[in-house]
Each structure stands twice: as structure tokens, then as C-alpha cells.
Amino acid sequence: MVKRSCKGSSCIGYLEDRIDEIDFNSDTSRNGKFNRAIPKAQNRTLEELKNDAKELKKFKNKIPSDVAFPTALQVTVDEELEDALTEVEENIMSALNLTTLQTKYEIELIWFIYLCELQKEVMEVGEKKAKEEDLTGPEMVKILVEILMLNREQDKKVIEEVKSALLKWEV
């Protein structure tokens, strides 16, 4: 079992707050966040890791001074992710030309990558939803039939509105 321990930082506290705002996973523990972040960081090329490090530096400059953060932090890596973490660590060291990788920086960078990936996913969901607001005729019929067949109490208002619109159209 691999564990990583370090002193906390305002960056770690701020990243954790930002991640918690948009991460809908039921496991909100630090271990859970770190373990979900490892595969995201593993998919990064060396060039992307260099860029992530630059972006993290900019991110750190924007952290409010009053951010609460843990005095110490410890994360336990799931057994099946140990090799992936080793690969991530080697890639970070190679990309940034480091001989040693400080645990605090490692956690900051991996969580920063995770936050960026979560933000992309949130944006994609928003884009998909926006496209879905424009329904084709067959899609409207499908939804209307579903509403009518289910005949749920919470749909009564919608059914009345559709009925009213259809009566107006008939005239």
C-alpha cells in the first residue's frame, strides 16, 4: 500500500474546494479524489505535463489569501493504481527535468490536472445539453407520447400547456 504525506498548502486547500464544487463522485475523501486523479494524470504527454506545470504556477498566483487548508495531508493509493502513480511520477520528473519530486508539488499538480479534466467534462455536459434544447419533430413526438403515457401528476401542467397550444393551433 502506497501512501503520500505532506504538509498542506493553500494551493491544496483551494484545489480541493474547486474539485468538491464540480466532482459529483460519491467518494469525497482525499484518497478518493487522489485515486480518481491518477488515471487523468497518467493520460498526459510530457508536453502536456510541462504545460500543466506552467498553468499550475498561474493558478497559484490567483489563490485568495484567506483559503483554509489542511496542516498535513495523507493520501493512500489504491493497490491497482500503484503502477500508474509510479508512471505519473516518472513522467512528471522527466517532463519537468527534476531529480526529486516533492510530494506536496506532486499532489498539487495531480489535483490540478484532475480539476482541469473535471472542468472539461462539465463544459461538455453543458454543450450537449444546449444542443438537445433544439428538438426535431420526431423527438418532440417521442417526448410528448412519453409524457401522455406516463400520465404523472408532476406532468399535468405540461399536458395542459400542450393541450392549450394544440387547441390554439387548430383554430
N, C-alpha and C positions, 0 to 999 in steps of 0.2 A: 504494500500500500504506500503510495507516494503522497507526501504532504508538502505543502509550501506554506511557509510562515514568514511574515514580515511586519514591520511597523506600518501603521496606517498612514494615509496621506489624504490631503484634501481632494486630490485627483481621484483616489479610490472611492472616497465618500460621494463625490459628485457623479462619477460614473455609475455607482450603484444606484443613486437616486434616479438618474436618467434611464437606466436599464429597467428599474422597477416600474417606471411610468408606462413603458410600452411592451414589456415582456409579459405575455399572458400565460406563461407556463405556471402550473400549479406549485411547482417546487421553487419557492422564492429564497431558498437558503443560498448562502455564498457558495457552498460546494456545488449546488445545482447550477447556478449561473456560470461558475468557472468551468464545470464539465460540459455545459452546452456551448461554451465559447471555444473550447479546444478545437472541435472539428471546423468551426468557422475560420480560425486562425490557420489551421492545417491546409486549407484550400488556397492560401495566399502564396503568390510567387514571391521571389526575393525582391523584385522591383516593387511589388505592391506593399511588402513589409517596409521597405525604405520609405515609401510614400506615407504609409500608416504612421511611422515614427515621426515624420515631419508634421503630419496633421495632428498627432497627439500633442506635440510641442505647442502648436497654435491653440489647441483645445485647452491646455493647461493655463495659458495666458488669459483665458476668458472665465476661469472659475471664480465665482464670488468668494470674497474673503470670509464670509460667515458660514461656510459649509461645514456641517458636522461630519466627522469621520471617525472610524474606529482607531483606538490607540494601537491595537495589534490586530492582525488578521491571519487566519489559518484556513487553508482550503485542503480538502482531501480529494485526490483524483481517483475516479472510478478505475478499477483494475483494467478494464478493456480499453481505457484511454491513455494508459501509461506510455505506450509506444508512440502514440500520436503526440503526446505532450513532449516527449524527447525529440521527436522530429521538428515540432514547432520551435522548441528552444534552440536546436541546432540551426534552423533556418533563420531565426532572429539574429543569432550571433553571426552567422555568415553574412546576412544582408546588411547588418549594421557594423560589420568588421569589429566585433567585440571578442575579447578573450574570456571574459566572465560576464554572466548575465545576472544582474541583481534581481532578486525575487520581487521586490516592490515594483520595479520597472516592468518586469515580465507580466505581472498581474495587471498593471495599468494598461499595457499595450494589448494584451489578450482581451481584456474587458472593453477597451476602446474599439477593437475590431468587432467584437460582439455587438456593441451598441450601434456601430455603423451598419452592420448587417441587419439588425432589427429595424433600424430606421428605413432601410431599403424595402424590407418586407412590408412595413406599414404603408409606405408610399405606393407600393404595387397594389395592395388591397384597395387603397383609395382610388387608384386609376381604374382598376377592374370594376369597382362599384359605380364609378362615374359613367363608364361605358354602358353598364347594364341599365342605366336610367332611360336609355333610348330603346324602347321595346319595338319589336316587329309585330305585325298583325298576328301571326300565329302564336307568338309568345304571349301577347295580350289575351288571346282566346284561351290559351292553356291556363293562365293565372285566373282568369275570370271563371272558367269551369271549376277549377280547384276551389275557389272561394265559395261558389254556389254549392258544390257537392259537399264541402265540409260543413257549411251552414253553421259556423261557430258564432257564439254570442258576440265575441270581440270584432267580428266582421260585419255585423248588422249595419253599422253606419256606412261602410264602404259599399255594401249591397244597395242600400237606399240611394247613395250618391250615383252609382252606376245606373240604377233603375231610372232615376230622375234625368240623367244625361240621355239615356236612350229614349225616354218619353219626349224630351225636348227635340231630339234629333228626328223622331218620327213625324213631327208636325211640319 
